[in-house]
Amino acid sequence: MRIKRTVMAGAALAALTLTTAPVAQAAEPSPEGGIGAQGPDGKLYAWGETHRGGGEPCSWSSNSADWGGTWWGCSDWASSLHNNGYPGAMDDVWVYEHTGYEGGRRGVHNGVYLTDLHPYKYDGSNVRLNNTISSHQWTNL
């Protein structure tokens, strides 16, 4: 009886995780020699085009309330993302529609590489992530 309860509880937890996961997409393998090929480096990466295209990515190892803070600016620019943070506490990321962690938000789990942000929307919103992210913060999802 104890085993049956354990198996049922495990199945229920797995089902709950799948239905409530903010971004339920498995990470794609990193290209040979690309970011993530050598394992986690503690950073969130954003590219201006899908599939890591558009030149050099923006990257952060800590929270950023304003993605426009770099010399070329990354706010409202990202079309693909990779959470290459170190596994453990505070390894997931909330991305936000506006600076200052405002507006819609969407979770990106540790290790997840989103090749194309076009299909994804902020939680409870019709606004798509593509070219609309302006801030992020590390969290536990």
Protein Blocks (a to p, Z undefined) as FASTA:
>chain_A
ZZmmmmmmmmmmmmmmmmmgmblcdcddddehiahklopehiacddfbehhiaijadddf
bdcfbfklpmnopghkbfbdcdfbdedehibccddfbghhiajdddddehiacfblklpc
cehiabdfehpafbdcdddZZ
